[in-house]
Amino acid sequence: RPGRWPRIAPRLAGPALLVPAAAGGRLVFTALVAPIPPPAHHIHAPHLKLPAHMMRAPITAARLLLRLLRHLVVFLPPLLLFGPAYYLGRYWPRLYDAWWSLLVFLIERSGPALIKASQWASTRRDLFPAAMCDRLAEFQERVVHHPWSRTQRTLTEVYGADWQTFLELDHHPVGSGCIAQVYRGTLSGYKGRVAVKIIHPHVKEQIDMDLAIMEAAAWLFEAVVPGGVWLNMRSSVLEFDMIMRQQLDLGREARSLARLRTSFIGDITCQC
């Protein structure tokens, strides 16, 4: 609305992104909130050198250790039960299905890095069994969402306590991914519906810790396994790191939407 955005713009700082929903088949505007700075350039450290994450302040190292212990406590029991579940599942298929349901439940609540890795694994039927890909494919369609109270807190941090005077949202998200979830809403002064994307709480911290653990695991593998250096697992982890941090940058998504609309203006074969 004229006069509204200049007042709001200085306060745009937070994990939220406004993009237009379908309105007559056209995008009308793209508004961006709090773009997270792009990741620093990754420099491939020499092989067998301890990752920098493990050489930080003691508090950070302690948090990483607690995160690692958390994953071990959560995932060690189902890993130990895999053999019995697989064997007995030949006679009681429900037992094997229950084991997979437990594993999916635990992954879903263990942070965006593991969910994203599971989404990737579900598409690689050339590497993993079809049954595994079918179960992990559940993450392609649904991920647990954060509560409405956390969304309200995020919007208040971004726009101030009066955000409801110009933005109205449905209380239930239409979709949720490993990084963020999306709500339908209406914006004052705009006739169509809009989509509001809110990053899940503590996502960046969880990604930082889980990627540090993955890099340490890759370093350990290359250091212990003969010939492990040639698999170049640390480079794979760094590439995964870059992909995850790009998805954290909602400004990148907003710029892509704006570029898409600009590229197809006047094209009658594509309405966007």
Summary of the structure (lengths in Angstrom):
residues: 272
radius of gyration: 21.9
end to end distance: 21.4
largest distance: 68.7
contacts: 722
relative contact order: 0.18
helix: 56%
strand: 11%
